[in-house]
Amino acid sequence: MQVTTERVLGRQTTLALTLMTSGTKDLPVALLLHGAQRNRSVMARVGEALSERFDVALCDLPGHGESERPIDVSIDDFALEIVHLLLLRFPGRPVLLIGESIGGVIGLRAAADPRLDIRWLVLLDPPLTTAKQWHIRANSLVSMSRDGSTFLRLFSAAMFGVFDGELQEDRLYYDLLGDLRGPCLILTGDRPLHPQRDWQNAMCCLDATDFWVIQKLYADKVVVARVKDSGHTVLTHQPQACLETIARFVESHPMTKAAA
């Protein structure tokens, strides 16, 4: 496996990548997207584990890590950057797209683009609705929207509907599941949002309401798996369990092309 770094010129920003490649173009691509206020390094362990079966790309989201800040900040704008990256850097290749938290929502939006060949989509505790996420607003979103840079304040407002530390506009992302063109796995933990309690890490974004909506509306497209002893950053809390679940998901869905 060869590990390199690269910068790719996007639509309105430059994205930083770490590539783990086999040196051939025979393998599908695994693109890994981190969550808010993190960077591509948190996905490294998963990338290494996938590198035997995929050419792996770890990407810093726009305005995060070593990627430059974009001009426009929204789920659609960020997703278009990911689409552009895949079309430019890995044209025509089948893709496993893994996204953590808001990176999962961005990946979900990007996966709907018919120009891409997303064979498998994995979302790690994505915030499908933001109104109930008291634990995130009480911590990272407050610092982002009140004390952060102009970009972080814009990011907090656009992605989560949080302005100056307070929820002003709920963001609902359920409808993006309706645009799925291939199989999707949602991985979450078992530390529920309610009742409120002290814990050193954030609770899971998904709750019983989310599970009900997914089962009622998207059961034919989405599989939900809960990982024991984990909160929101499920990949950090239980990396091996996540890897095993992702491997089973990929193996159980043959590499057939996504629906047009």
C-alpha positions in Angstrom: 0.0 0.0 0.0 1.3 3.4 -1.0 0.3 6.4 1.2 0.5 9.9 -0.3 -1.1 13.3 0.3 -2.7 15.4 -2.4 -4.6 18.7 -2.9 -7.4 18.7 -5.4 -8.8 21.9 -6.8 -12.6 21.9 -6.3 -15.4 24.2 -7.5 -14.7 26.9 -4.9 -12.1 25.5 -2.6 -9.1 23.1 -2.5 -9.6 19.8 -0.8 -6.8 18.0 1.1 -6.6 14.2 0.7 -4.6 11.3 2.1 -4.5 8.4 -0.4 -3.9 4.8 0.4 -3.6 3.1 -3.0 -2.6 -0.2 -4.5 -1.1 1.4 -7.6 -3.7 0.0 -9.9 -7.2 1.1 -11.0 -8.8 -2.3 -10.6 -10.1 -1.7 -7.1 -13.2 0.3 -6.1 -12.6 3.5 -4.2 -13.5 4.2 -0.5 -14.0 7.9 0.2 -14.1 8.7 3.9 -15.6 12.0 5.3 -15.2 13.1 8.9 -17.6 15.1 11.1 -17.7 18.8 12.2 -14.6 20.3 13.7 -12.6 17.1 13.0 -10.3 16.2 10.2 -9.4 13.3 8.0 -6.9 11.7 10.5 -9.9 10.4 12.6 -10.8 8.1 9.6 -7.2 6.7 9.2 -7.8 3.4 11.0 -10.8 2.6 9.0 -9.0 3.6 5.8 -6.1 1.2 6.6 -8.5 -1.6 7.3 -10.2 -1.1 4.0 -7.1 -0.6 1.9 -6.8 -4.3 1.1 -10.0 -4.2 -0.9 -10.3 -0.5 -1.9 -8.2 2.4 -3.0 -8.8 4.7 0.0 -9.2 8.5 0.0 -9.5 10.4 3.3 -10.8 13.9 2.7 -10.8 17.0 4.8 -14.2 18.7 4.4 -14.2 22.2 3.1 -12.9 24.6 5.8 -11.6 21.7 7.9 -8.1 20.4 8.4 -6.0 21.4 5.5 -8.8 22.1 3.1 -9.5 25.7 2.2 -12.6 27.5 3.3 -15.3 27.6 0.7 -17.2 30.7 -0.5 -20.6 29.1 0.0 -21.6 27.0 3.0 -24.5 24.5 2.8 -25.1 20.8 2.6 -25.6 21.2 -1.2 -22.5 23.2 -1.7 -20.3 20.8 0.3 -21.9 17.8 -1.5 -21.1 19.3 -4.8 -17.5 19.6 -3.8 -17.5 15.9 -3.0 -19.2 15.1 -6.3 -16.6 17.2 -8.2 -13.8 15.5 -6.3 -15.0 12.0 -7.3 -15.6 13.0 -10.9 -12.3 14.6 -11.3 -10.0 12.3 -9.3 -11.8 8.9 -9.6 -13.9 9.1 -12.8 -16.1 6.1 -13.5 -14.9 4.1 -10.5 -17.3 2.4 -8.1 -17.3 4.0 -4.7 -17.8 3.1 -1.1 -18.7 6.4 0.6 -18.4 6.5 4.4 -19.4 9.7 6.3 -19.3 10.5 10.0 -22.0 12.7 11.6 -22.6 15.8 9.3 -20.0 14.2 6.9 -22.6 11.4 6.5 -25.3 13.9 5.6 -23.0 15.5 3.1 -22.2 12.1 1.7 -25.9 11.2 1.5 -26.6 14.3 -0.5 -23.6 13.6 -2.8 -24.6 10.0 -3.3 -27.8 11.1 -5.1 -25.9 12.5 -8.0 -26.5 10.3 -11.0 -23.1 11.0 -12.4 -21.5 9.0 -9.6 -21.3 5.2 -9.1 -21.9 4.9 -5.4 -22.2 1.2 -4.7 -22.3 1.4 -0.9 -23.1 4.2 1.5 -22.3 4.1 5.2 -23.5 6.9 7.5 -22.1 7.1 11.0 -24.7 8.5 13.4 -25.9 11.2 11.0 -27.9 14.1 12.4 -31.1 13.6 10.4 -32.8 16.3 12.4 -31.1 18.9 14.6 -33.8 20.2 16.9 -33.3 17.6 19.6 -29.5 17.6 19.8 -29.2 19.4 23.1 -25.9 17.7 23.8 -24.2 19.1 20.7 -25.6 22.6 21.1 -24.4 22.6 24.7 -20.8 21.9 23.6 -19.3 22.2 20.2 -22.0 24.2 18.4 -21.9 26.9 21.1 -18.2 27.4 20.6 -18.6 27.2 16.8 -21.5 29.8 16.6 -20.4 32.2 19.3 -16.6 32.1 19.6 -15.5 30.5 16.4 -14.3 32.1 13.1 -16.7 33.5 10.6 -16.6 30.2 8.7 -17.5 28.2 11.8 -20.4 30.5 12.6 -21.7 30.1 9.0 -21.1 26.4 9.2 -23.1 26.0 12.4 -26.0 28.0 11.0 -26.1 26.3 7.6 -25.7 22.7 8.8 -27.4 22.7 12.2 -29.6 25.8 12.2 -27.8 27.1 15.3 -27.1 30.9 15.5 -25.2 32.4 18.4 -25.5 29.1 20.3 -29.3 28.9 20.0 -31.3 26.7 17.7 -33.2 29.0 15.4 -34.1 26.8 12.4 -34.4 23.0 12.7 -32.6 21.2 9.9 -34.4 18.1 8.6 -32.4 15.7 6.4 -34.8 12.7 6.3 -35.9 13.5 2.7 -32.3 12.8 1.5 -32.8 9.1 2.3 -35.6 9.1 -0.3 -33.0 10.0 -3.1 -30.9 6.9 -2.4 -29.8 5.0 -5.5 -28.1 2.1 -3.7 -27.8 0.3 -0.4 -27.2 2.4 2.8 -26.0 1.4 6.2 -26.6 3.7 9.2 -24.4 2.9 12.2 -25.2 4.4 15.5 -24.5 3.7 19.2 -26.7 2.8 22.2 -26.2 5.9 24.3 -29.6 7.7 23.7 -30.2 11.4 23.8 -32.7 11.1 26.6 -32.8 11.3 29.5 -30.1 14.0 29.8 -27.2 12.9 31.8 -23.5 13.5 32.3 -21.2 11.6 30.0 -17.8 12.5 28.8 -18.8 12.1 25.1 -21.7 13.2 23.0 -24.8 11.0 23.0 -26.2 9.5 19.8 -27.9 11.8 17.3 -30.4 9.1 16.3 -33.3 8.2 18.6 -36.5 6.2 18.6 -38.2 8.8 16.4 -35.5 8.5 13.8 -35.6 4.7 13.8 -39.4 4.8 13.4 -39.2 7.2 10.4 -36.5 5.1 8.7 -38.5 1.9 9.3 -41.7 3.3 8.0 -40.4 5.2 5.0 -37.0 3.9 4.0 -36.8 0.2 5.1 -36.3 -0.9 1.5 -33.2 1.3 1.2 -31.6 1.6 4.7 -30.3 -0.8 7.2 -29.7 0.5 10.8 -27.2 -1.2 13.1 -26.6 -0.2 16.7 -23.1 -0.6 18.2 -22.9 -1.4 22.0 -21.2 0.9 24.4 -21.0 3.8 22.0 -22.2 7.4 21.6 -22.2 9.8 18.7 -18.6 9.3 17.6 -19.2 5.6 17.1 -16.1 5.1 15.0 -13.9 6.4 17.8 -15.7 4.5 20.6 -15.9 1.1 18.9 -13.7 1.0 15.8 -13.4 -2.7 15.5 -17.2 -3.3 15.8 -17.7 -0.6 13.2 -15.2 -2.2 10.8 -16.8 -5.6 11.2 -20.3 -4.3 10.5 -19.1 -2.3 7.5 -17.4 -5.4 6.1 -20.5 -7.5 6.5 -22.6 -4.8 4.8 -20.2 -4.6 1.8 -20.1 -8.4 1.5 -23.8 -8.7 1.7 -24.4 -6.3 -1.2 -22.7 -7.4 -4.5 -20.9 -4.8 -6.4 -23.7 -4.1 -8.8 -24.1 -0.6 -10.3 -26.3 1.9 -8.5 -29.7 2.6 -10.0 -29.8 5.2 -12.7 
